Amino acid sequence: MIEFKPDINDNFIVYRSFENSEQTGSVTLTLDSSTHCSLREIEAINNETAEGLIRSALTAAANRNSFACNYLPSDFADIARNLGFNDSQGVLYGEIPFLLSGCCGCNHNKMS
């Protein structure tokens, strides 16, 4: 069973994943303003772990009033796009309620 363990300090959210007591990945997200955050780093042994880490970090950010997120790493960008992040001004961008709802392939996350 995969476990996701948080380490949340001030504006930094770090989640680490573990399987059989061995670390299998981590994600780092920063709260940039009262409503925006940035997913800055992600490492994972596979796509499923990466998706779980991204979702965990986004949920923690949403619980701290973040509404939108920039996805900055190049790693697992295909997973981010499947979650609903879209290209916007050179970075992947998404509104957290839509990202966590499983809404992908629509126009909800596209900035004008």
Backbone as a chain_set.jsonl record, in Angstrom:
{"seq": "MIEFKPDINDNFIVYRSFENSEQTGSVTLTLDSSTHCSLREIEAINNETAEGLIRSALTAAANRNSFACNYLPSDFADIARNLGFNDSQGVLYGEIPFLLSGCCGCNHNKMS", "coords": {"N": [[0.833, -1.168, 0.0], [0.536, 2.217, -0.804], [1.628, 5.074, 0.907], [1.0, 8.483, 1.608], [2.674, 11.106, 2.945], [2.489, 14.152, 4.631], [4.436, 17.188, 4.924], [4.166, 20.144, 6.117], [4.974, 23.434, 6.197], [4.669, 26.733, 6.928], [4.664, 28.409, 3.97], [5.289, 26.248, 2.413], [4.626, 23.135, 1.028], [5.204, 19.821, 1.287], [4.99, 16.609, 0.109], [5.608, 13.227, 0.68], [5.938, 10.001, -0.711], [5.513, 6.619, 0.265], [6.235, 3.157, 0.114], [5.985, 0.067, 1.514], [7.662, 0.982, 3.585], [9.686, 2.242, 2.178], [10.857, 5.136, 0.553], [9.174, 6.419, -2.25], [8.739, 8.621, -3.769], [8.361, 12.245, -4.113], [6.906, 15.509, -3.699], [6.946, 19.02, -4.133], [5.378, 21.981, -3.263], [4.622, 25.425, -3.391], [2.991, 28.034, -1.629], [2.106, 30.82, -3.155], [0.67, 33.237, -3.139], [-2.312, 34.707, -1.759], [-4.204, 33.236, -3.141], [-2.961, 31.689, -5.081], [-0.699, 29.077, -6.104], [2.349, 27.187, -6.628], [3.45, 24.275, -8.116], [6.457, 22.923, -7.697], [8.506, 20.918, -7.729], [8.821, 17.469, -8.549], [9.201, 14.044, -7.948], [9.0, 10.654, -8.727], [8.387, 7.105, -8.727], [6.707, 6.073, -10.606], [3.905, 6.741, -12.841], [1.417, 6.561, -11.492], [2.058, 7.0, -8.799], [3.078, 9.582, -9.039], [0.741, 10.978, -9.813], [-0.836, 10.653, -7.498], [0.724, 12.054, -5.63], [0.657, 14.656, -6.72], [-2.113, 15.217, -6.579], [-2.454, 15.076, -3.774], [-0.857, 17.235, -2.863], [-2.169, 19.367, -4.143], [-4.682, 19.25, -2.894], [-3.971, 19.898, -0.251], [-3.08, 22.523, -0.708], [-5.463, 23.713, -1.597], [-6.927, 23.545, 0.741], [-5.767, 25.557, 2.098], [-6.659, 27.859, 1.014], [-5.804, 28.261, -1.635], [-6.526, 28.717, -5.042], [-5.694, 28.458, -7.659], [-3.092, 26.946, -9.656], [0.28, 26.806, -10.765], [2.125, 24.599, -12.729], [5.323, 23.716, -12.654], [7.528, 21.853, -13.069], [9.249, 19.804, -15.538], [9.069, 17.112, -15.463], [6.705, 14.497, -15.474], [4.762, 15.979, -16.8], [2.874, 15.135, -18.617], [1.086, 13.731, -17.009], [0.173, 15.834, -15.451], [-1.162, 17.312, -17.44], [-3.17, 15.448, -18.067], [-4.644, 15.618, -15.752], [-5.768, 18.056, -16.089], [-4.331, 20.427, -16.267], [-3.354, 23.18, -18.277], [-1.535, 24.671, -21.017], [-0.318, 27.9, -20.471], [0.87, 30.968, -21.043], [3.512, 29.972, -21.222], [3.766, 28.182, -19.095], [2.332, 25.388, -17.324], [-0.991, 25.574, -16.23], [-3.64, 25.545, -13.867], [-6.94, 25.494, -12.441], [-7.625, 24.675, -9.197], [-10.087, 23.45, -8.147], [-11.184, 22.295, -10.492], [-9.067, 20.704, -11.357], [-8.917, 18.772, -9.336], [-11.371, 17.617, -9.61], [-11.293, 15.871, -11.664], [-11.772, 16.809, -14.132], [-10.831, 17.033, -17.278], [-9.437, 18.041, -20.432], [-11.152, 20.035, -21.107], [-12.237, 23.495, -21.321], [-12.062, 24.871, -18.926], [-9.73, 25.533, -17.481], [-8.253, 27.248, -19.022], [-6.646, 30.29, -19.438], [-7.67, 33.585, -20.309]], "CA": [[0.0, 0.0, 0.0], [1.27, 3.48, -0.877], [1.259, 6.082, 1.888], [1.415, 9.84, 1.301], [2.875, 11.778, 4.223], [2.746, 15.585, 4.435], [5.306, 18.028, 5.749], [3.658, 21.463, 5.737], [5.562, 24.497, 7.004], [4.426, 28.063, 6.376], [4.206, 28.426, 2.571], [5.828, 25.089, 1.708], [3.926, 21.861, 1.191], [5.968, 18.702, 0.749], [4.43, 15.289, 0.338], [6.477, 12.11, 0.319], [5.223, 8.734, -0.833], [6.245, 5.465, 0.779], [5.655, 1.835, -0.082], [6.763, -0.881, 2.326], [8.628, 1.794, 4.34], [10.695, 2.812, 1.284], [10.357, 6.328, -0.133], [8.996, 6.191, -3.687], [8.56, 9.88, -4.47], [8.079, 13.454, -3.338], [6.432, 16.667, -4.443], [7.068, 20.274, -3.395], [4.474, 23.022, -3.733], [4.696, 26.643, -2.581], [1.845, 28.939, -1.642], [2.728, 32.045, -3.659], [-0.142, 34.388, -2.746], [-3.49, 34.243, -1.021], [-5.033, 32.324, -3.936], [-2.18, 30.976, -6.089], [0.419, 28.259, -5.663], [3.169, 26.624, -7.698], [4.049, 22.972, -7.915], [7.827, 23.225, -8.116], [9.335, 19.731, -7.954], [8.186, 16.165, -8.351], [9.951, 12.824, -8.246], [8.172, 9.483, -8.435], [8.847, 5.899, -9.425], [5.803, 5.76, -11.712], [2.843, 7.727, -13.092], [0.376, 6.493, -10.467], [2.591, 7.675, -7.617], [3.135, 11.018, -9.365], [-0.616, 11.523, -9.754], [-1.234, 10.715, -6.096], [1.461, 13.145, -4.994], [0.119, 15.925, -7.232], [-3.445, 15.402, -5.986], [-2.296, 15.343, -2.34], [-0.357, 18.597, -2.701], [-3.237, 20.293, -4.544], [-5.693, 19.261, -1.841], [-3.426, 20.685, 0.863], [-3.091, 23.936, -1.121], [-6.86, 24.159, -1.599], [-7.324, 23.7, 2.142], [-5.135, 26.794, 2.554], [-7.286, 28.909, 0.207], [-5.308, 28.41, -3.008], [-7.53, 28.426, -6.063], [-5.052, 28.164, -8.941], [-1.744, 26.404, -9.504], [1.199, 26.67, -11.889], [2.905, 23.363, -12.693], [6.599, 24.16, -13.209], [8.504, 20.839, -13.495], [9.045, 19.137, -16.827], [8.749, 15.727, -15.148], [5.301, 14.115, -15.317], [3.879, 16.994, -17.387], [1.751, 14.438, -19.243], [0.131, 13.448, -15.93], [-0.438, 17.134, -15.126], [-2.133, 17.617, -18.507], [-4.316, 14.542, -17.901], [-5.429, 16.129, -14.63], [-6.468, 19.25, -16.533], [-3.456, 21.598, -16.442], [-3.243, 23.614, -19.666], [-0.474, 25.636, -21.301], [-0.709, 29.302, -20.346], [2.009, 31.869, -20.932], [4.756, 29.23, -21.074], [3.727, 27.222, -17.993], [1.064, 24.682, -17.17], [-1.828, 26.282, -15.265], [-4.945, 24.938, -13.635], [-7.73, 25.901, -11.285], [-7.612, 23.486, -8.354], [-11.352, 22.685, -8.098], [-11.341, 21.511, -11.717], [-7.999, 19.705, -11.386], [-9.25, 17.698, -8.407], [-12.644, 16.997, -9.984], [-11.09, 14.938, -12.753], [-12.218, 17.49, -15.342], [-9.703, 17.322, -18.168], [-9.802, 18.165, -21.833], [-12.15, 21.081, -21.324], [-11.673, 24.838, -21.344], [-12.16, 25.516, -17.616], [-8.44, 25.982, -16.961], [-7.556, 28.125, -19.953], [-6.723, 31.718, -19.123], [-7.932, 34.412, -21.482]], "C": [[0.889, 1.246, 0.0], [0.73, 4.431, 0.183], [1.793, 7.436, 1.416], [1.487, 10.607, 2.611], [3.238, 13.244, 3.987], [3.795, 16.14, 5.386], [4.97, 19.452, 5.315], [4.2, 22.494, 6.716], [5.387, 25.821, 6.284], [3.892, 27.955, 4.952], [4.721, 27.248, 1.753], [5.036, 23.841, 2.059], [4.788, 20.8, 0.51], [5.216, 17.433, 1.103], [5.461, 14.271, -0.117], [5.621, 10.853, 0.25], [6.139, 7.605, -0.372], [5.483, 4.194, 0.433], [6.563, 0.839, 0.611], [7.925, -0.178, 3.024], [9.746, 2.392, 3.49], [10.103, 4.016, 0.558], [10.333, 6.092, -1.635], [8.761, 7.479, -4.466], [8.349, 11.043, -3.528], [7.626, 14.564, -4.277], [6.588, 17.887, -3.544], [6.205, 21.325, -4.067], [4.64, 24.229, -2.813], [3.398, 27.43, -2.73], [2.404, 30.318, -1.966], [1.981, 33.313, -3.266], [-1.366, 33.845, -2.033], [-4.329, 33.247, -1.814], [-4.265, 31.491, -4.955], [-1.023, 30.202, -5.454], [1.183, 27.757, -6.885], [3.691, 25.263, -7.284], [5.435, 23.048, -8.528], [8.679, 22.004, -8.455], [8.504, 18.48, -7.758], [9.152, 15.067, -8.771], [9.045, 11.664, -7.879], [8.679, 8.298, -9.243], [7.944, 5.516, -10.584], [4.704, 6.824, -11.805], [1.777, 7.739, -12.001], [0.813, 7.198, -9.192], [2.646, 9.175, -7.85], [1.75, 11.638, -9.277], [-1.096, 11.648, -8.311], [-0.548, 11.844, -5.351], [0.92, 14.505, -5.428], [-1.234, 16.212, -6.593], [-3.354, 15.732, -4.494], [-1.849, 16.776, -2.098], [-1.423, 19.625, -3.071], [-4.339, 20.38, -3.492], [-5.226, 20.081, -0.647], [-3.43, 22.172, 0.529], [-4.51, 24.492, -1.109], [-7.362, 24.381, -0.178], [-6.698, 24.94, 2.784], [-5.502, 27.967, 1.649], [-6.683, 29.135, -1.169], [-6.378, 27.958, -3.977], [-6.897, 27.966, -7.372], [-3.61, 27.732, -8.71], [-0.997, 26.437, -10.835], [1.995, 25.388, -11.68], [4.224, 23.654, -13.398], [7.553, 23.052, -13.662], [8.22, 20.306, -14.896], [8.678, 17.668, -16.611], [7.25, 15.561, -14.94], [4.331, 15.179, -15.836], [2.687, 16.34, -18.081], [0.684, 14.079, -18.205], [-0.584, 14.739, -15.55], [-1.478, 17.51, -16.175], [-3.366, 16.718, -18.406], [-5.216, 14.981, -16.759], [-6.187, 17.397, -15.005], [-5.63, 20.508, -16.588], [-3.359, 21.899, -17.933], [-2.094, 24.603, -19.806], [-1.02, 27.056, -21.225], [0.543, 30.129, -20.107], [3.302, 31.127, -20.591], [4.819, 28.276, -19.891], [2.381, 26.491, -18.019], [0.297, 25.316, -16.019], [-3.134, 25.526, -15.093], [-5.622, 25.518, -12.415], [-7.999, 24.645, -10.465], [-8.957, 22.762, -8.279], [-11.57, 21.808, -9.324], [-10.287, 20.416, -11.813], [-8.358, 18.507, -10.511], [-10.554, 16.987, -8.765], [-12.478, 15.939, -11.067], [-11.526, 15.505, -14.089], [-11.003, 17.781, -16.215], [-10.208, 17.411, -19.604], [-10.848, 19.222, -22.11], [-11.478, 22.451, -21.24], [-11.699, 25.54, -19.99], [-10.851, 26.135, -17.154], [-7.7, 26.924, -17.884], [-7.775, 29.567, -19.57], [-6.963, 32.492, -20.409], [-6.718, 35.178, -21.894]], "O": [[1.88, 1.307, 0.728], [-0.483, 4.575, 0.337], [2.902, 7.523, 0.89], [0.483, 10.745, 3.311], [4.171, 13.549, 3.243], [4.006, 15.633, 6.487], [5.431, 19.914, 4.271], [3.922, 22.436, 7.914], [5.887, 26.012, 5.175], [2.784, 27.461, 4.745], [4.602, 27.249, 0.528], [4.81, 23.534, 3.23], [5.063, 20.877, -0.687], [4.852, 17.214, 2.258], [6.1, 14.429, -1.157], [4.702, 10.666, 1.047], [7.352, 7.628, -0.583], [4.253, 4.16, 0.456], [7.76, 0.773, 0.332], [9.044, -0.692, 3.047], [10.67, 2.994, 4.036], [9.001, 3.945, 0.015], [11.312, 5.636, -2.226], [8.602, 7.445, -5.686], [8.18, 10.871, -2.32], [7.919, 14.558, -5.472], [6.385, 17.799, -2.333], [6.285, 21.536, -5.278], [4.781, 24.075, -1.6], [2.796, 27.483, -3.802], [3.097, 30.918, -1.144], [2.601, 34.36, -3.078], [-1.442, 32.652, -1.739], [-5.094, 32.486, -1.223], [-4.866, 30.659, -5.635], [-0.457, 30.599, -4.435], [0.725, 27.886, -8.021], [4.303, 25.118, -6.226], [5.575, 23.219, -9.739], [9.491, 22.058, -9.379], [7.606, 18.433, -6.917], [9.821, 15.153, -9.8], [8.394, 11.688, -6.834], [9.307, 8.454, -10.29], [8.339, 4.735, -11.45], [4.598, 7.696, -10.942], [1.286, 8.803, -11.625], [0.024, 7.914, -8.573], [2.3, 9.956, -6.964], [1.601, 12.724, -8.718], [-1.702, 12.656, -7.948], [-1.171, 12.518, -4.531], [0.744, 15.401, -4.602], [-1.476, 17.322, -6.119], [-4.1, 16.58, -4.005], [-2.394, 17.461, -1.232], [-1.567, 20.641, -2.39], [-4.868, 21.46, -3.231], [-5.993, 20.868, -0.092], [-3.747, 22.997, 1.386], [-4.734, 25.617, -0.661], [-8.137, 25.305, 0.073], [-7.07, 25.321, 3.894], [-4.754, 28.938, 1.533], [-7.022, 30.123, -1.821], [-7.049, 26.948, -3.763], [-7.489, 27.178, -8.109], [-2.987, 28.096, -7.712], [-1.56, 26.139, -11.889], [2.482, 25.125, -10.581], [4.244, 23.823, -14.617], [8.338, 23.29, -14.579], [7.086, 20.356, -15.374], [8.052, 17.049, -17.471], [6.607, 16.395, -14.302], [3.199, 15.267, -15.361], [1.605, 16.924, -18.13], [-0.508, 14.125, -18.511], [-1.798, 14.746, -15.35], [-2.563, 17.979, -15.83], [-4.485, 17.177, -18.633], [-6.423, 14.742, -16.793], [-7.14, 17.776, -14.324], [-6.153, 21.571, -16.923], [-3.289, 20.984, -18.754], [-1.724, 25.285, -18.851], [-2.044, 27.377, -21.828], [1.195, 29.992, -19.073], [4.093, 31.593, -19.771], [5.84, 27.616, -19.699], [1.428, 26.934, -18.659], [0.863, 25.569, -14.955], [-3.664, 24.944, -16.039], [-4.968, 25.975, -11.477], [-8.539, 23.666, -10.98], [-8.966, 21.533, -8.344], [-12.085, 20.696, -9.207], [-10.574, 19.32, -12.295], [-8.132, 17.361, -10.899], [-10.817, 15.886, -8.282], [-13.414, 15.194, -11.358], [-11.64, 14.771, -15.071], [-10.228, 18.689, -15.912], [-11.283, 16.908, -19.931], [-11.375, 19.304, -23.219], [-10.258, 22.531, -21.099], [-11.378, 26.727, -19.926], [-10.867, 27.173, -16.494], [-6.599, 27.361, -17.548], [-8.905, 30.023, -19.397], [-6.503, 32.088, -21.477], [-6.762, 35.928, -22.869]]}, "num_chains": 1, "name": "protein.A"}
